[in-house]
């Protein structure tokens, strides 16, 4: 957020890497470029070779990110000059799978702009995340080359991209990699500002920090990181500089308007997630606090090869000279830990921001294993600072190759889940809906079905109703605030008759978890063939991690194609209801609409809005 507390000049805190090392000629510009480009090309090639296409379901958030990006694409295409709030509410009623106010909008806005030209495919958003990963690698190279040398930076980039956590989050539409990219840009320019005191760097660091904060709330880790660096280098006096405060003002002006809206609208939900969590620990151990949780997860995030090497690298901080060059990474490590460990909601992905620091420590560990009895004389070319002799030099690189290959094998061998089938279901519903305005979906991957329907329906004719709004509701997972709105078969039938969807699509059997109201709906559809005819069954195809189930498409034989019944939802945490009287038309606020957050059980078509994901 305010990556802004930069500081003055400190020319010799991190000395310019020496090139006077054994067997290491001064690198030419061409060699520097090769050191930077080759590992990135290797990583891109490996990602392409192992890529398996899947409909967007990763972590449950991926389809929300794709749909929110499409929302911005449609917003730019429709360019409503007034009533932006009403437009967003109306859009949500039609496509209830957005993450507005749950996540900051920068990534979605940029991706939506690209979708204006490239189309609404989820692959566009995937490529945007991949681009973020490439830029993150570039800035990790620049930062490591500054503190170490080009050879160490090249190895750092390769290890970084091969770590299981980074490899996975570089190929899925999630916000962690774009946020990490902005964080590395901010870190590099902040460090260079400390060393060279160039005004341009403090402003770039501030803007990049603001962009990180407008991508994901996690960017708050940058604040303690900058504070740690200022303290470690004794640079707090640099806060007396006017350009530091000017840069801070720029960052605040970028961030505060959006954050003020979020705080006023759904601030309570975000505070609840941070203080008590609305989802269970994803690894099931509720007794393990964040203070132990993230440390315990490091081998799963980066692999055991990197973990062991990084533990050896930590031993180097006993040297004052090593600490000076490692401070940017130690600050990154400490700031990530102190930011996320105290939070109630702990997740594997939250500490992704310390992975660059861990891989640099691993590189330090590789050289330390051969230098335990010899103190290095210069920080440059860390991999080549060995006891004299070609044998030691070759041995260091051999260990580096083992580190790379071991991490790569661990990462590539990891099983990944894929899903196929929802696009086929959406295509069938769209093709056979006729004049009907609505279809109803009930299942865990409602966001995927919603995305598929919007992607195929370029005219935005059909709207999606969700079972977990009409019949029951919860926040993120059924364990949190579960409630039922249609408590009997009769009430469920009344809801269906009111909205009159021509097709009803359900996952059968239920996946992930058992929801009583959802099971009642499936039983109802089977019990009344006179009203609900099974039109098509589509098996869901996936990898080994996906259990067998199918999508069952029922034809509602009592559909009323001319129904004008408005769709209305009470938005949990927002305290207001949203409604749409006419699908596809600009939203018109109903001055008589109830603004109570409590659902009215006498109107089962109203239901709590599931926020869909945690920030």
SULGILIN-V881773 format. One record per residue. RES is the residue in three letters. NEAR is the number of other ideal C-beta (glycine too) atoms within 8 Angstrom. Layout:
BEGIN
RES/NEAR
RES/NEAR
END
This chain:
BEGIN
UNK/12
UNK/14
UNK/17
UNK/15
UNK/12
UNK/15
UNK/15
UNK/9
UNK/8
UNK/11
UNK/6
UNK/5
UNK/9
UNK/11
UNK/9
UNK/3
UNK/13
UNK/10
UNK/11
UNK/6
UNK/11
UNK/8
UNK/6
UNK/10
UNK/4
UNK/4
UNK/9
UNK/6
UNK/5
UNK/6
UNK/9
UNK/11
UNK/8
UNK/8
UNK/15
UNK/15
UNK/8
UNK/9
UNK/15
UNK/13
UNK/8
UNK/9
UNK/14
UNK/10
UNK/8
UNK/11
UNK/12
UNK/7
UNK/6
UNK/7
UNK/7
UNK/7
UNK/4
UNK/11
UNK/15
UNK/15
UNK/11
UNK/10
UNK/7
UNK/11
UNK/11
UNK/14
UNK/17
UNK/15
UNK/17
UNK/13
UNK/16
UNK/14
UNK/16
UNK/15
UNK/15
UNK/15
UNK/14
UNK/11
UNK/14
UNK/10
UNK/7
UNK/7
UNK/6
UNK/9
UNK/3
UNK/4
UNK/8
UNK/8
UNK/7
UNK/11
UNK/13
UNK/13
UNK/11
UNK/13
UNK/12
UNK/12
UNK/14
UNK/12
UNK/14
UNK/14
UNK/12
UNK/13
UNK/13
UNK/9
UNK/7
UNK/11
UNK/12
UNK/11
UNK/11
UNK/10
UNK/13
UNK/14
UNK/9
UNK/9
UNK/14
UNK/16
UNK/10
UNK/10
UNK/15
UNK/9
UNK/5
UNK/7
UNK/6
UNK/9
UNK/7
UNK/13
UNK/6
UNK/14
UNK/14
UNK/11
UNK/8
UNK/14
UNK/16
UNK/12
UNK/8
UNK/13
UNK/15
UNK/10
UNK/10
UNK/13
UNK/14
UNK/10
UNK/13
UNK/14
UNK/15
UNK/10
UNK/15
UNK/14
UNK/15
UNK/11
UNK/14
UNK/16
UNK/12
UNK/11
UNK/12
UNK/15
UNK/17
UNK/13
UNK/13
UNK/16
UNK/16
UNK/12
UNK/15
UNK/14
UNK/14
UNK/14
UNK/17
UNK/12
UNK/13
UNK/14
UNK/12
UNK/10
UNK/14
UNK/13
UNK/10
UNK/12
UNK/13
UNK/13
UNK/10
UNK/11
UNK/15
UNK/14
UNK/14
UNK/14
UNK/13
UNK/14
UNK/15
UNK/13
UNK/13
UNK/16
UNK/15
UNK/12
UNK/13
UNK/15
UNK/14
UNK/11
UNK/14
UNK/17
UNK/11
UNK/9
UNK/10
UNK/8
UNK/7
UNK/6
UNK/13
UNK/16
UNK/12
UNK/11
UNK/18
UNK/17
UNK/11
UNK/14
UNK/18
UNK/16
UNK/11
UNK/16
UNK/17
UNK/11
UNK/13
UNK/13
UNK/9
UNK/11
UNK/14
UNK/9
UNK/13
UNK/17
UNK/12
UNK/11
UNK/14
UNK/14
UNK/9
UNK/12
UNK/15
UNK/12
UNK/8
UNK/10
UNK/11
UNK/5
UNK/11
UNK/8
UNK/7
UNK/14
UNK/9
UNK/4
UNK/9
UNK/5
UNK/9
UNK/14
UNK/9
UNK/9
UNK/14
UNK/12
UNK/8
UNK/13
UNK/17
UNK/11
UNK/8
UNK/10
UNK/13
UNK/8
UNK/7
UNK/10
UNK/9
UNK/8
UNK/9
UNK/12
UNK/7
UNK/6
UNK/9
UNK/11
UNK/9
UNK/7
UNK/12
UNK/11
UNK/8
UNK/9
UNK/13
UNK/8
UNK/7
UNK/6
UNK/9
UNK/13
UNK/10
UNK/8
UNK/9
UNK/7
UNK/6
UNK/6
UNK/7
UNK/6
UNK/3
UNK/8
UNK/7
UNK/11
UNK/8
UNK/8
UNK/13
UNK/15
UNK/7
UNK/7
UNK/11
UNK/11
UNK/8
UNK/7
UNK/13
UNK/15
UNK/13
UNK/8
UNK/11
UNK/15
UNK/13
UNK/9
UNK/14
UNK/15
UNK/9
UNK/12
UNK/15
UNK/9
UNK/9
UNK/11
UNK/9
UNK/5
UNK/8
UNK/5
UNK/8
UNK/13
UNK/11
UNK/11
UNK/11
UNK/14
UNK/13
UNK/11
UNK/12
UNK/13
UNK/13
UNK/14
UNK/12
UNK/11
UNK/15
UNK/15
UNK/11
UNK/8
UNK/12
UNK/13
UNK/11
UNK/7
UNK/10
UNK/9
UNK/10
UNK/12
UNK/7
UNK/10
UNK/10
UNK/10
UNK/12
UNK/13
UNK/13
UNK/11
UNK/14
UNK/15
UNK/12
UNK/16
UNK/15
UNK/16
UNK/15
UNK/16
UNK/18
UNK/14
UNK/17
UNK/16
UNK/14
UNK/12
UNK/9
UNK/11
UNK/12
UNK/6
UNK/3
UNK/6
UNK/5
UNK/11
UNK/4
UNK/11
UNK/14
UNK/12
UNK/15
UNK/14
UNK/13
UNK/12
UNK/12
UNK/13
UNK/7
UNK/5
UNK/7
UNK/6
UNK/6
UNK/11
UNK/12
UNK/8
UNK/10
UNK/14
UNK/9
UNK/8
UNK/10
UNK/11
UNK/8
UNK/9
UNK/14
UNK/12
UNK/8
UNK/11
UNK/15
UNK/10
UNK/8
UNK/12
UNK/12
UNK/8
UNK/5
UNK/8
UNK/6
UNK/8
UNK/11
UNK/12
UNK/14
UNK/11
UNK/13
UNK/14
UNK/11
UNK/9
UNK/15
UNK/13
UNK/10
UNK/13
UNK/14
UNK/11
UNK/6
UNK/10
UNK/11
UNK/6
UNK/6
UNK/13
UNK/9
UNK/13
UNK/16
UNK/15
UNK/14
UNK/15
UNK/14
UNK/9
UNK/12
UNK/15
UNK/13
UNK/13
UNK/15
UNK/15
UNK/16
UNK/14
UNK/15
UNK/12
UNK/12
UNK/10
UNK/10
UNK/5
UNK/4
UNK/9
UNK/6
UNK/13
UNK/11
UNK/16
UNK/14
UNK/12
UNK/16
UNK/14
UNK/13
UNK/14
UNK/17
UNK/14
UNK/14
UNK/14
UNK/10
UNK/11
UNK/10
UNK/7
UNK/7
UNK/10
UNK/9
UNK/10
UNK/9
UNK/9
UNK/14
UNK/13
UNK/6
UNK/6
UNK/8
UNK/6
UNK/11
UNK/14
UNK/11
UNK/10
UNK/13
UNK/12
UNK/9
UNK/9
UNK/14
UNK/15
UNK/13
UNK/13
UNK/16
UNK/14
UNK/15
UNK/15
UNK/13
UNK/9
UNK/5
UNK/13
UNK/9
UNK/4
UNK/8
UNK/5
UNK/11
UNK/7
UNK/11
UNK/15
UNK/10
UNK/11
UNK/13
UNK/12
UNK/8
UNK/12
UNK/12
UNK/7
UNK/7
UNK/9
UNK/8
UNK/4
UNK/8
UNK/12
UNK/7
UNK/10
UNK/9
UNK/8
UNK/8
UNK/11
UNK/7
UNK/14
UNK/7
UNK/10
UNK/9
UNK/5
UNK/7
UNK/10
UNK/4
UNK/6
UNK/8
UNK/11
UNK/14
UNK/11
UNK/15
UNK/13
UNK/11
UNK/13
UNK/8
UNK/7
UNK/9
UNK/7
UNK/10
UNK/5
UNK/9
UNK/6
UNK/8
UNK/7
UNK/12
UNK/13
UNK/14
UNK/15
UNK/12
UNK/13
UNK/10
UNK/9
UNK/7
UNK/8
UNK/12
UNK/13
UNK/11
UNK/14
UNK/8
UNK/6
UNK/10
UNK/6
UNK/9
UNK/8
UNK/13
UNK/7
UNK/6
UNK/7
UNK/4
UNK/3
UNK/9
UNK/6
UNK/6
UNK/8
UNK/9
UNK/5
UNK/11
UNK/8
UNK/7
UNK/4
UNK/8
UNK/14
UNK/11
UNK/11
UNK/15
UNK/13
UNK/14
UNK/12
UNK/11
UNK/12
UNK/11
UNK/9
UNK/8
END
